[in-house]
Amino acid sequence: MPIVHIRALPQKPGVDVTAALKLVCCDLAAFLQIPEQEVMGTWQTQELGKYVVGKAEAHGQPENSHPPMVQVFDFGGRPPQQVEQILLRVAQTLSAALGINPANLFITYSEAVAGRTYSRGQIRRD
């Protein structure tokens, strides 16, 4: 059950972040060939003045700095090539939805270890 967490500055007027988040989740589900309800997502808009790069503040989403920070969290066991494809797919989908350069995204992939995750009423061991 992948989880996508996005934290970003306020986006340009007209950008629907909820629609962007849904698009990322549904596209990831299609790519992984799993039901859409298996992919969860959250979006947190970063308060202005609380995200700096060095000394530089931003007053909205810049084109070439202060990248949206994305974390994809998933159960372990995916082959490295598939993890790379997941990262690239999320980058392509999110950048298109937000109208930003994919080079201005920071995306990480983390895995849950079997026996260390509780989900759906049980300890996950797969």
C-alpha positions as CSV (number, residue, x, y, z in Angstrom):
1,M,0.0,0.0,0.0
2,P,2.1,3.0,-1.2
3,I,1.7,6.3,0.6
4,V,2.7,9.5,-1.1
5,H,3.4,12.5,1.1
6,I,3.9,15.9,-0.6
7,R,5.0,19.1,1.2
8,A,5.2,22.2,-0.9
9,L,4.9,26.0,-1.0
10,P,1.6,27.5,-2.1
11,Q,1.3,26.8,-5.8
12,K,0.4,29.1,-8.7
13,P,-3.2,30.4,-8.9
14,G,-5.3,27.9,-10.7
15,V,-3.4,24.8,-9.6
16,D,-5.7,22.4,-7.8
17,V,-3.4,20.6,-5.4
18,T,-6.1,18.1,-4.5
19,A,-6.6,17.1,-8.1
20,A,-2.8,16.9,-8.5
21,L,-2.5,14.6,-5.5
22,K,-5.4,12.4,-6.8
23,L,-3.7,12.2,-10.2
24,V,-0.4,11.1,-8.7
25,C,-2.1,8.4,-6.5
26,C,-4.2,7.1,-9.4
27,D,-1.4,7.1,-11.9
28,L,0.8,5.2,-9.4
29,A,-1.9,2.6,-8.8
30,A,-2.3,2.1,-12.6
31,F,1.5,1.8,-13.0
32,L,1.7,-0.8,-10.2
33,Q,-1.5,-2.5,-11.4
34,I,-3.2,-2.3,-8.0
35,P,-6.6,-0.8,-7.1
36,E,-6.7,3.0,-6.7
37,Q,-7.8,2.6,-3.1
38,E,-4.5,0.9,-2.3
39,V,-2.6,4.2,-2.8
40,M,-2.9,6.9,-0.2
41,G,-1.7,10.5,-0.4
42,T,-1.4,13.6,1.7
43,W,-0.6,17.2,0.7
44,Q,0.7,19.7,3.2
45,T,1.1,23.3,2.1
46,Q,4.2,24.8,3.7
47,E,3.7,28.1,5.4
48,L,5.5,31.0,3.7
49,G,8.7,32.0,5.4
50,K,9.1,28.5,6.9
51,Y,10.9,27.0,4.0
52,V,14.3,28.4,3.1
53,V,17.1,27.3,0.8
54,G,20.2,28.8,2.4
55,K,19.1,32.3,3.3
56,A,16.6,32.5,0.4
57,E,12.9,32.6,1.2
58,A,10.2,32.0,-1.3
59,H,6.7,33.7,-1.6
60,G,5.2,30.9,-3.7
61,Q,6.5,28.0,-5.7
62,P,9.6,29.2,-7.6
63,E,10.5,27.6,-11.0
64,N,14.1,26.6,-10.0
65,S,14.4,26.4,-6.2
66,H,12.5,25.4,-3.1
67,P,11.4,22.1,-4.7
68,P,8.2,20.4,-3.5
69,M,9.4,17.6,-1.3
70,V,7.8,14.2,-1.9
71,Q,8.1,11.0,0.0
72,V,6.9,7.7,-1.4
73,F,6.5,5.1,1.4
74,D,5.9,1.5,0.5
75,F,6.2,-2.1,1.7
76,G,9.7,-3.5,0.9
77,G,10.6,-6.0,-1.7
78,R,10.3,-4.0,-5.0
79,P,13.2,-4.5,-7.3
80,P,15.5,-1.5,-7.7
81,Q,14.4,-0.9,-11.4
82,Q,10.8,-0.7,-10.3
83,V,11.6,1.8,-7.5
84,E,13.4,3.9,-10.1
85,Q,10.4,3.7,-12.4
86,I,8.1,4.7,-9.5
87,L,10.3,7.8,-8.7
88,L,10.3,8.8,-12.4
89,R,6.6,8.2,-12.8
90,V,5.7,10.3,-9.7
91,A,8.1,13.1,-11.0
92,Q,6.4,13.2,-14.4
93,T,2.9,13.1,-13.1
94,L,3.4,15.7,-10.4
95,S,5.4,18.1,-12.5
96,A,2.7,18.0,-15.3
97,A,-0.1,18.5,-12.7
98,L,1.7,21.5,-11.1
99,G,3.1,23.0,-14.3
100,I,6.7,22.9,-12.9
101,N,9.9,21.5,-14.2
102,P,10.5,17.9,-13.0
103,A,14.1,19.0,-12.2
104,N,12.6,21.1,-9.4
105,L,11.2,18.2,-7.4
106,F,12.8,16.3,-4.5
107,I,11.4,12.8,-4.3
108,T,12.5,10.0,-2.0
109,Y,11.4,6.4,-1.7
110,S,11.4,4.6,1.7
111,E,10.4,1.0,2.5
112,A,8.6,-0.5,5.5
113,V,10.4,-3.5,6.9
114,A,8.4,-6.7,7.3
115,G,7.3,-7.1,10.9
116,R,7.6,-3.3,11.6
117,T,4.4,-2.0,10.1
118,Y,0.8,-2.2,11.4
119,S,-1.9,-2.0,8.8
120,R,-5.4,-3.3,8.4
121,G,-5.5,-4.7,11.9
122,Q,-2.3,-6.7,11.7
123,I,1.5,-6.6,11.7
124,R,2.5,-6.7,8.0
125,R,5.0,-9.5,7.3
126,D,5.0,-9.4,3.5
